[in-house]
Amino acid sequence: MALSQQRQEKNKQNFFFENELTPQYAVANEVMQLFAPSNNLSVESKMGVKTDTLVDDFLSAINTNSDINFNDLVETFGDSQVPINPANFDSYLDYLANNVINHSIHTSSPRFIGHMTSALPCFVRPIAKLMTAMNQNVVKIETAKAFSPYERQALAMMHRLIYDFSDEFYSEHIQNSQSTLGILVSGGTAANIIALWCARNKSLGAKNNFAGVEKEGLAAALDYYGYQGAVVIGSELMHYSFDKAADLLGIGTNGLIKIPTNGNNQVDLPALRQTVADCHAKNLHIIAIAGVAGTTDSGNIDSLSDIAEIAQAANVHFHVDAAWGGPLIFSEQHRQKLVGIEHADSVTIDGHKQLYLPMGIGMVFMREPYLASSIEKNASYTMRKGSFDLGKRALEGSRSGMALFLHAGLHLIGLKGYEFLIDAGIEKTQYMAAQITTMSEFELLSQPDINLLLYRYIPESFRELAVKKQLTETDNQQINIFNERLQKTQRQAGRTFISRTTKTITCLEKEISVTALRAVIANPLTTKDDIDAVLNDQIQIALDLSISDSLEATQSLA
C-alpha cells in the first residue's frame, strides 16, 4: 500500500475514532484544537471578526463609563467554581461583552480626562496580536534571540534623548553585554525601585574584606561603613512607589524623608539643602536624592539642575522620576523644563503614559552603563554570567516582548510626532485653565506646568467670598464636601470624567487641605469642545446637586 494511501486510511480511522470518543478524550480533542496552527487559522479569523466588532464599538464610545452601580457589578463576579468542560468561544465572548466590556472604563474617550491613561495609536492592536502570537520571553536570549538586541536598541534611542552622549559612546555600549543603558519593566513603580536598588548596592558595595550590602545585608553594610542609618530624600509629592521602595530596600518608610514643597509644587531647595546637612551631621547614609519631573497630582517639575548640584556636592545618587513628564524631551518648546535631567544618575519614564503605548511599559535609564551590574544575579540554567541575557540585571524575571511597542512607537510616531502630541496636550491644558479663570463657577488652584491642572467648583453662596479671598476654614470644608460629591456623581453618571485629589492652600494665613478636581489633558482625541463639554457637565451636575439639597432641606422643614 502506498504511503499516501496509508495516511488516508489512518485519517479515516481517526475520524471515526473521534466521533466515538469518551467524554475524557472529547475534552482532550477540543483542547488540542485550540493549539493546532493549521486548524486555528479559520477558527481564529472567525473569533477575530467578532472581537473586532466589540473593539470598534468600545473605541467609538464618547461616554466614559456605564452608569451601573459598582456593588451590583461586583455581585456579577461572585462564582468561584472553575467550569468543568471547555466553553464555546461565542458564548464566552457574549459573557465578556455583557459583564465586562460594556461596563469597562472608556479610557480612550475624549471626555475621559481625569487620569494618566489615554487613547492608543491604531498600530498597537495588530502589533499586540503579533507579540502575543510570538510569545517571546525576554529574560534570556534562548527565548528572545532577536528581541534582546532589539529591546536594547529601543532603550538606547530613549537614553540618547535624555543624555545625548557621543556616537562613540552608543557604538560602544548599545549592544555590549556588560553595559546597561536602560531596563524595560512593567511600570514606573518597578523602575523607581530598581533605580534605588542600584543606588543602594553601589554606594554600600564590596570593599576590602566586606562583601557588600547585596550579600551581607543592610544592617551589616551600615555597620561596616560606620553609618547610623540610611535614608532616601525627595519631595513630599513623590509618587507612592518610593514608599514601596523604602520598605523593600530595608530602610523603612520612616527612612523616606519628604521635603515640603513651595507654591509651585516644587521641592523647597533650602529645606532640601538643610536636610542633606542634617543627615550628614547625624551620620545617616543618603542612598539617593529624588527629583520629580511631573508630579502625579499636578504635573509640576522640580528644579532638576539645582537638585543635581546638591546631589553632586554631597556625592549622592540623583534619581529623577519622570514617569509622567519625561516625554517632554521630545519637545523643542518644552524640553527646557527638564533642564538638569541629563545630570541624573537614573531616570524613570513610563511608556504607557505620554508615549501612548499600552499598559505595562516602564523604563529606567542609567547614566553610567555599568551601574546595573550592582544588582546582577545569575543562574546556571539561565542568565549565566557574561551572557547577553537581559534578565540578569532586572527585578522581574519572565516578561513579554513589550519592547515591540516602544520600538514601533519611536519609528511610527517618531521624534516630530511625539513633539506634536506633547505640545498639543499642553496647549489644550492652557486652554482649559484659561476657560476656568473666566467662569465664576470654578477656581483655578494652580497654573499648569505641563498638561495637568487642579481646580475646584465653588458653590454660588461662596463665590463672593472666594473672589475676595475671605473663605474661612469652615467654608473650605463645606466646599470640599461639595466637590467630592460632584466628582463622585460625575463618575457615576459616566458622561464625562475628572479625577480628584487634595491640595494644600493658604487660608487666612493658615495652611489647609482642599479637595481639588484634577484634569489630565493627554488624549490626542480630546478637543477644546470636549473640554467645554466636561466643564459644562460639571456645572449641570452641581446645579442638580444644589436643587436636590434645597428640596431635601424644604422636605425636612415640612
N, C-alpha and C positions, 0 to 999 in steps of 0.2 A: 504493500500500500504506500502511495506517495506521501511525502511529509505534509504537503498542504492538505491532502485528504484526511490524514490523521488528525490534523488540527481542527478541521471542520467537524469530524466525528466527536472530538473532545469538547468542542464548543456546544454541540448539540446535547451532550451528556450534562454539561454544566447548566445548560438552560433548563433541562428537565429537573435536574437536582435542585436548582434554585427555586423552582416552583413548588417543591415538596419540602422546603426547609422547615426544620423545627423552629419554634419561636426564638431559641437562642441563636441559631445560625442566621435567621432572618434579620435579627438586630445587627449581627456581625456584618452581614452583606450590606445593610443600609448604611452602616457607619463607614465601611470601606469605600462606598460610593462617594463619600464626601472628600476622600483623599486622592482618588484616581484622576490624574490630569486629563486623560482623554475623555472620560465621562463627564468631567466637570465643566467643560467649555460651554456646552449648550445650557446646562443647568445654571451655571454661574451667570451667563448672559441674561437668562430669564429673571434671575434674582436681581441682577443689576438694573434692569428696566424698572422694576417695581421700587427698588431702593432709590433710584434716581428721581422718580416722581415724588417720593417723600422729601428728598433733599431739596428739590426745586420749590416745593410748597413751603418748606421750612425757611429757606433763604429769602423768599419773596415776602415774608410777613413784615408788616410795618409795626404792629403791636409788639410790645416787648415780652409779653407773658400771657398765659391764660389767667382767668380770674378764679380758678379753683382754689378752695381753701386748702392750705398746706396739710392740716391734720386729716382732712378727707383723703388727700393724695397718699399720705403715709399709710393709711389703712389698706390701700390697694396692694401694698407690698408686705403683707403680714404672713404669707405662707412660706414655711421653711423646708418643705418637702421637695427633694430632687425628683423630677419626673422619671418614671421607670424606663420608658421607651423613648427613642428619638422623636422629636416633634416635627411636624410638617413646617417647612420654611414659610410658606404663605401665611399659615395660621400664626406662627410666631411673629411675623412681621406686622400682622394686624394687631396683635397684642402690644407690640412695641409702639406702634403708631398711636393707639388709643390711650395707653397708660404712661408712656414716657415722652415720645416725641411731641405729642400735642400739648404737653404741659411743661416742656423744657423752655429755658430762657432763650429768647431770640437775641443772642449777643451780637448778631450781625445787623440787627435793626438800626436804622439811622437815628432812632429816638431812644436807643439804649445808650446813655452817655453818663453812666454812673460808676463804671468800673473799668479796669485796665484790660478789657477783653473786647475784641472788635471783629469786624468782618475780615475774611481771609481772601487773598487773591485766588482766582479760579484754578491756577496751576497746582495748588495744594492738593486738590481732590484726586486727580489722576496720579500724581506722584505718591500720594498716600497709599493708593492701591498697589503701585509698583513696590513701594517699600515693604508693605505687608506681605506681598507675594514672595519677595526675595528673602525676607526673614533673616537678615544678617545680624549676627551678634558681635558688636564692635569691641567686646572685651579683649579679643585676641585675633591675630591675622588668620588663624586656622578656620575661623568662621567669618572673617571680614577681610579677605585678601586685598581687594581693591578699595573697600570702604575706609580702611585705616589711613592710607596716604591721602585719600580723597577728603576725609574729615580734617586732617592736618592742614591741607591746603586752604579749606574754607576758614579755619580758625586763624591761619596766618594772614589772610586777607583782612579780617577784623582787627588783628593785632597791629597791622601796618597802619590802619586808620587811627588807632589810638596813639601809638608810639612813633610811627614814621621813621623807623631806623633805615639804614642804608640797604641798597640792593645786595651788597656783600653779606650783611647780617642775615637776611632772609634766605639767601642761597645756602648759607652755612647751616641754618637751624630748621628750616621748614620741614625737611624730611630726615633730620638727624635723630636717630632713635634715642640718643642721650639727652636731647633737648625737648622741652615742653613749652610751647608758646601759649597754649590755651588748652582747657579741658571742657568738653561738652557734657553737660549734666542735665538733670530733669527740670531745674528751675533755679531762681535766684537764691533760694534758701540753701540748697546744696552748694552753690557757687560761693556764697559767703562763708559757709562752714569750711570748705576746702581752703579758701584764702587764709583764714585764721589758723587752720590746722598747719598749713605750710609755715606761716609766720612763727607759730609756737615751736615747731620742730626745728626750724633753722636757728632761732635765737637761743634755744636750750639744747643744742645739738651735742654730739660726741666731742669730748675734749680730754686729752691725756688718757687716763685710765677710766674715765667716765663714758659710758656707752650712749648717753643721750636720753632725752625725755621719751623718745619713741620706745626704748627698751626698758628704761629704769622707772618711768612714770613721773608724774608732775611733782609729787612731794620730794622725791629723791633729786630731781633736777633743780628745784628751787633751793634745796639744802646745799647741793654741790656748788651752785653758783652764788650762794650767800644771800638770796632774796628772802623777804618776809612774806611774800605772796605774789600773785600775778593778776594783771588787770587788762581789760580792753577798754579804750576810751573813744567816745563818739557823741554825736548829737542826741538830745532827748527824743528826736524824731527819727532815730534809727529804726529800721524795719525790725519786726519782732523775731526775725530769723537770727539776729545777734544774741537774743536771749537763749535760743536753742543752742547756738554755737558755744556760748559761755558755759552752759550746762554740760554739753558733750565733751568739751575740752578740759573739764575738771576745775575751772576757776569759779564755777557757780554764778548765778545771776547777780549776786552781790558783787562779783568781780567785774561786772559790766558798769562802768562809770558813765552816766549820761549827763552831758553838759547842757545847761539851759540854752535856749535859742533867743535871737534878737527879734525885732519887729518884722523882719523879712523871713522869718522861719529858718534862719541860718545859724549854725553853731556860733556861740559867743566866743570870739577869739581870745580876749583877755582871760575869760574863765577857763578856756582850754589850756592856755599857757600856764596859768596858775595851777591847774590840776596836774599837769605834767611835772611841774616843780614840786608839788606836794608828794606825788608818787615817788619821785627820786629821794626826797627827804625822808620818806617812810621806808625806803629801800624796797619798793614794790617794783617788780618787773613788768614793764609795759609791753605786752605781746604785740599790740598794734594800735594805731590810731585810725579810726574810720571816718571818712568823709562821705557825704550823701549827695549824689547828683540826681535829684528828682525825688523829693520825699513822697512817700506813699499818700500822705494826707493832702498836700497842697502843691507838690511838684517843684518846690524850691530847691535851689542848688547852693551848697556850702561854698565858701571861698576856698577852692581847692588849692590854689597856689600858696595861700597863706598856711593852710594845714600842712602842705608838703614841706614848707620851710620849717615849721615847728617839728615835724616828724624827723626831718633830716638832722636838725640841730640836736635832737635827743637820740639820734641813731636808732630810730624805731621804725618798724614796718608800717608803711602807709597804704591802706586799702581804700578804694573808692567803690561804694555800692551805687553803680549807675544802671541798675536793673531797668529803671524807667527812663531816665534821661540820657543814657549812653548814646542812643542813636542820633543825638544832636551832632555827633562827629561827622555826619553826612551833610550837614547844612553849612554852607559858607556864611549865611546870615546869622546863624545862632550858635555856631561852634565855639565862639569866644566865651560863651557862658560856662564852658568846660575847661577853660584855661587852668592848667595845673594838673590835669588828669594824666598828662604824659609823664609826670614825675611819680605816679603811683607805682608801688611795687606789685600791686594786683588790682584788677578791675573786674567787677561783675556787670554783665549785661544780659538781659532776658530777651531772647529771640521771639518769644510768644507775646511780647508786648509791642513795642513800636517797630519791630522788624516784620510784623504781620505774618508770623509763622504760627503753626498750630501749637496747642498747649504741650509742654514737656520739653522745651528747649531753653536751657540756661547755659551761660558760658562764664568761665573765669579765665582771665588772661594774666600772664606773668611777665613783668618787665625783664626779669633775669631768667634766661632759658633753663637754668639748672635748679631753680627754686623748688620745683615739684619733686625733685629727687629726694627731698627730705621726707616725703610721705610714701615713697615707693615700697610696694610689697610684691613678693614673688611667690610662686608655687611651682612645684615640679611638673605638674600636669598642664600648666598653662602659665602665662605671664612670667616666663623664665627670665632670669637676669640677663640683661644685654639684648633682649628681644625687642621687636618693634611693637609689641602688644600695648594697646592704649590703656587697658585696664589696670596696668601695674602702678599708674600714678593717677588714681581717681578714687573717689569714695564709693561709687557704685561699681558693681561687677557687670553682670549681663545687662546689656541695654541695646535698644534698636538703632537702626541707621538713621537717626533723626537729622544727621548732618546733610542728608539729601535735601531737606527743606531749606536749610541755611545756604548751602551751595547754590541751589536753584534760585533762591531769593536774590542773592548777590549778583547773579547773572541776568535773571529775567526782569528784575526791577532795576538793579544797577544803582550806581552812585547818584546819578541825577534823579532817578525815580524815587529813591528814598529821600533825597533832598526835598523834592516836591511834596511828599507826604508829610514830612516833618514841618515844613514851612506852612503848609495849608492848615494843619492841625492847630498850630499856634495862632495863625491869623483868625481862624474861626473862634478860638478861645477869647481872643481880644475883642472880637465882635460881641460875644456873649457878655463879657464883662462890661462893655460899653452899653449894651441894652439894659443890663441890670441897674446901672447907675442912673438911667433915665426913667426907671419905673418905681413909683412910690411904694409899691408892694414889697420890694426887695431891698436888702442892704448888702453891698459887696464887702466881704470881710478881709480880703487881701488882694492886691494886684497880682495877676498871674505871672509867674516867672516863665513858664512854658505853656503847657496845654492842660493844666488842672486849675480849677478855681473854686473858691469857697464863698458862699453867700448864705443868706437866710431870708425867710419870709417874715415880714413884720405885720402882725395883725393891725387893723385900722386904728384901734384905740391907743396903740403905742407909737404910731408913726411920727406924730409931732415931737414927742419926747426923744425919739431916735434921731431925728434930724438935728435936734438941739444938743445931742449927746448927754441927755439927762436921765437916761434909763437907770433905774435902781437895780440892785442885785435881785430883788424880788420880781421886778418887771422882766428881767432877763430869764429868770427861772420859768415864768409863765410862757415866754416866747419859746424857750427850749421845748417845753411840753407840746406846744402847738406845732413846732417844726418836726418833732418826732412823729406826731400823729399824721402830719401832712405827708411825710416821706413814706410811712407805712401804708397809708391809704393809696398813694400813687402807685406803690409797688403792687398792691393787691389788685388795683383796677387794671393794670397791665397795658395801658395805652402808651405810656412813656416811663422812663426810669431815670432817677437821680439817686445816688447813694447819700449817706450822711456820715459825719464824723464829729469830733469835738475840737474846738479851738480856744485857746486862751486869749482873752482880750482884757483891756484895762477899763474898768468901770468905776468912776468916781475915785480914782487913784488906788483902786484895788483890783488885783488880777482875779478874774473869774473864768469859769469854763462855760462856753456856749455851744449849743447844738448847731452844726453847720451843714448845709446842703453842699454836696461835693460833685462837681461836674468833671468828667474826663472826656475831652474832645479829641479822640484819636481815630474814630471811624471815618475812612475816606468817603463813605456814602452819606455822612451827615452834612446837611446843607444849613444855610442860615435860616431857611424856612422851618427846618426841623427843630432848630434851637428855639425859634419863636414859638413853635407848637408845644415844646416841653414847658417853657415858661408860662404860656397861656393855660396849659393843662393844670399846672400848679395853682395858678390864680383861681381857676374854676373849682378845683378841689378844696382850696382854702375857703372859698365862698360857701360851698356846700357844708363844710365843717362848721363854719360860723353860724349858718342858718340852723343847722342841727343843734348846736349848742343853745341858740336862742329858743328853739322850740322846747328843748328839754327844760330850760330854765322856766319858761312860761307854764309848762305842764306841772312842774314841781310846786309852783305857786298856786295852782288851781285847787 
